[in-house]
Amino acid sequence: MNLILLVITVLLAIADRLLVTYGECKISIAKEGGEEKVITVEGGGTLLEMLSAHGIEVNSSCGGKGSCGYCKVKVLSGGGPILPTEEIFMSRKEKQEHMRLACQVKVKNDLKVFIPDFLTIVREMVESKKFDPNKRWKVTVT
């Protein structure tokens, strides 16, 4: 029974990746400090993948697997509702402010996002007790 479910899950994931096309999507990105950029991508991947492919760093110690909670971005439009896989990493305040995990947001249409400073994310995680000191950190110094 478990093997059948696994096979069906894999087939659905492959079908979604290969058969479903979302076309060309624009992602408007704003960062702290006023830096703004618009990129055009082929929809279907995650926001984290798309940003990384265009040289825009979003910290993620788990590599986009949805297990660390560090790739938080504010999705101002186009991201859809928060997923259950993101709930455990978000405080009530962050949910109200439309924070999402970039690794969990699938790019299906145009998006408008704000990428907060990494230290702001860590500070809020510590204050809301969503911080796990046992997780590995990836820090990028530019």
C-alpha positions as CSV (number, residue, x, y, z in Angstrom):
1,M,0.0,0.0,0.0
2,N,2.8,2.4,0.9
3,L,4.6,1.6,-2.2
4,I,1.6,2.4,-4.3
5,L,1.2,5.8,-2.6
6,L,4.8,6.5,-3.2
7,V,4.6,5.7,-6.9
8,I,1.5,7.8,-7.3
9,T,3.1,10.7,-5.5
10,V,6.2,10.5,-7.7
11,L,4.1,10.3,-10.8
12,L,2.1,13.4,-9.8
13,A,5.2,15.3,-9.1
14,I,6.7,14.4,-12.4
15,A,3.5,15.2,-14.3
16,D,3.2,18.6,-12.5
17,R,6.8,19.4,-13.4
18,L,6.6,18.3,-17.1
19,L,3.0,18.8,-18.2
20,V,1.8,21.9,-16.4
21,T,3.1,25.2,-17.7
22,Y,2.5,28.5,-16.1
23,G,4.1,30.6,-18.9
24,E,6.2,33.6,-18.4
25,C,5.9,35.3,-15.0
26,K,7.3,38.6,-13.7
27,I,8.7,38.8,-10.2
28,S,9.0,42.3,-8.8
29,I,11.5,42.3,-6.0
30,A,12.2,45.0,-3.4
31,K,14.9,44.7,-0.7
32,E,15.6,46.7,2.4
33,G,17.5,49.8,1.5
34,G,15.3,50.6,-1.5
35,E,16.9,48.3,-4.1
36,E,14.3,47.1,-6.6
37,K,14.4,44.7,-9.5
38,V,12.1,42.9,-11.9
39,I,12.9,39.5,-13.3
40,T,11.1,37.5,-15.9
41,V,11.0,33.7,-15.3
42,E,9.3,30.6,-16.7
43,G,6.7,29.7,-14.1
44,G,6.5,26.3,-12.3
45,G,9.5,26.3,-9.9
46,T,9.7,27.7,-6.4
47,L,10.3,31.4,-5.7
48,L,13.6,30.4,-4.0
49,E,14.8,28.6,-7.1
50,M,13.9,31.5,-9.4
51,L,15.6,34.1,-7.2
52,S,18.7,32.0,-6.9
53,A,18.8,31.4,-10.7
54,H,18.9,35.2,-11.1
55,G,21.7,35.8,-8.5
56,I,19.3,37.1,-5.8
57,E,20.4,35.6,-2.4
58,V,17.8,34.4,0.0
59,N,19.2,32.5,3.0
60,S,18.2,28.9,3.3
61,S,20.2,26.5,5.4
62,C,18.1,23.5,4.3
63,G,18.6,24.1,0.6
64,G,14.9,24.7,-0.1
65,K,13.5,21.6,1.5
66,G,11.1,23.6,3.8
67,S,12.7,22.4,7.1
68,C,14.6,25.5,8.4
69,G,12.3,28.5,8.0
70,Y,15.1,30.9,7.2
71,C,14.0,31.8,3.6
72,K,11.2,34.2,4.7
73,V,10.1,36.8,2.2
74,K,7.0,39.1,2.2
75,V,4.8,38.2,-0.7
76,L,2.8,41.4,-1.4
77,S,0.8,40.0,-4.3
78,G,0.4,36.8,-6.3
79,G,1.6,34.2,-3.9
80,G,-1.7,32.6,-2.8
81,P,-2.5,31.5,0.8
82,I,0.1,30.3,3.3
83,L,0.6,26.5,3.2
84,P,0.4,24.2,6.2
85,T,4.1,23.4,5.7
86,E,4.9,27.0,6.4
87,E,2.6,27.5,9.4
88,I,5.1,26.1,12.0
89,F,7.7,28.6,11.0
90,M,5.5,31.7,11.1
91,S,4.4,33.8,14.1
92,R,0.9,35.3,14.0
93,K,2.4,38.7,13.2
94,E,4.4,37.3,10.2
95,K,1.2,35.6,8.9
96,Q,-0.6,38.9,9.1
97,E,2.3,40.6,7.2
98,H,2.1,38.1,4.4
99,M,5.5,36.4,5.1
100,R,6.1,33.2,3.3
101,L,8.9,30.7,2.9
102,A,10.4,31.3,-0.6
103,C,11.0,27.6,-0.9
104,Q,7.3,26.9,-0.6
105,V,5.9,29.6,-2.9
106,K,5.4,28.1,-6.3
107,V,5.7,30.7,-9.1
108,K,2.4,30.4,-11.1
109,N,1.8,34.0,-12.0
110,D,3.2,37.5,-11.5
111,L,4.6,38.1,-8.0
112,K,5.5,41.1,-6.0
113,V,7.9,40.3,-3.1
114,F,9.9,42.1,-0.4
115,I,13.1,40.4,0.8
116,P,13.8,41.5,4.4
117,D,17.3,41.7,5.9
118,F,18.4,38.3,7.2
119,L,19.1,39.7,10.7
120,T,15.5,41.0,10.9
121,I,14.2,37.5,10.2
122,V,16.5,35.9,12.8
123,R,15.4,38.6,15.4
124,E,11.7,37.8,14.8
125,M,12.3,34.1,15.0
126,V,14.1,34.4,18.4
127,E,11.3,36.8,19.7
128,S,8.5,34.4,18.6
129,K,10.5,31.3,19.8
130,K,10.5,29.9,16.3
131,F,14.3,29.7,16.4
132,D,16.1,26.4,16.5
133,P,19.8,26.8,17.5
134,N,20.5,23.3,16.4
135,K,19.9,24.0,12.7
136,R,22.8,24.9,10.4
137,W,23.1,28.5,9.2
138,K,24.2,29.7,5.9
139,V,25.4,33.3,6.1
140,T,26.4,35.3,3.0
141,V,28.6,38.4,3.5
142,T,28.5,40.8,0.6
